[in-house]
Amino acid sequence: MALTKVDPSVVDDQVFGRRNILINGNFNIYQRAQQETGLGASSGYFTADRWRTNFTTSGRLTMTAASADAPTESNSSTSLKLDCTTADTSIASSENLILQQLIEGSNLQHVKKGTSGAKQLTVSFWVKGNGNATYVVELFDNDNSRQISKSFSVTSSWSKVELTFPADTTGVFGNDNATSLYLSIWLHAGSNFTSGTLNSSSWASNTNANRAVGISSFFSSTDNLFYITDVQLEVGDQATPFEYRSFGEELALCHRYYEKFFYGGSAVNIGNHAYGNWNTIQPKRAQPTMSLSGTMTYYNSAGTSATGGVAQTSAFRNGSCAVRTYLHNATLVLFEGEMVADAEL
């Protein structure tokens, strides 16, 4: 019996298994917050899981889960919205605004970078703004300090961007749980990153001046908006339909890096300390930093309530964590609160 070759143009989003290297590409998971205002003073993870914002600017923005705004051509119901609230029109040479996802080397081995069998990579997403603008997508090899950048256009209507990056036979990705690749979307940059020639045709050793040449500044006006959704990074020279995962599956993937959970229980006094132990839901990328988010309230045997407590990882084996909280000078204690386990790249 003759086998029929599948035409890639008719492949739907349920065929051939896992394709999207990125996690939470449609901005559906927000464990931290649905909105944060006044961002720009420091870098970090603020709203959508797995999406880090890198800042060096006097500009400020509001970052929001835009649940009511997504392209009609997509099945997504969410996007990430950036809204400039303080302009920065005097751009210092070292300034930047980058939306990025950091990717473990162990999740990139099929790319075969640094070998004769290295694969091309394609980035696709839906995007819109409040008007015409030009921004840059960069792939940055953190293991070997190599990069390549490609520009894209934004209008006031949703449009799909598809960018194919050539294979790189130089520089192998480490097969470990550390950051090997940055997918970065440059939205604002000073001359340190724009004064050269955009390195868009082939991978090269990093030269900062060539990373974001020709981009507009998101912080040029408080009118500026930026929406993005369905971000996909995949092997090959074609952008296939966005790979949709169930909410539960996407959340479990996010939990490898960051997990917020509520807990409750009781503990008895041991040497003026009351202890409680819980396990995280999912194994972590590495030993996490533990913290109590918000207020933990406890009640002692006299009926007196107070706040306090310290969280720590008491065991970490094969990614699984046993979390311990303890309170000083307590007797019989009832615990209730919110715990955070942070193992982000």
PyMOL commands that set and color helices and strands:
alter all, ss='L'
color gray80, all
select helices_A, chain A and resi 8-10+105-107+109-111+191-193+208-210+218-220+247-255
alter helices_A, ss='H'
color red, helices_A
select strands_A, chain A and resi 35-39+44-45+52-56+60-65+80-86+96-104+121-129+133-141+146-154+159-165+179-189+204-205+225-235+258-267+269-270+273-279+289-292+297-299+305-307+310-317+320-328+333-342
alter strands_A, ss='S'
color yellow, strands_A
deselect
rebuild
show_as cartoon
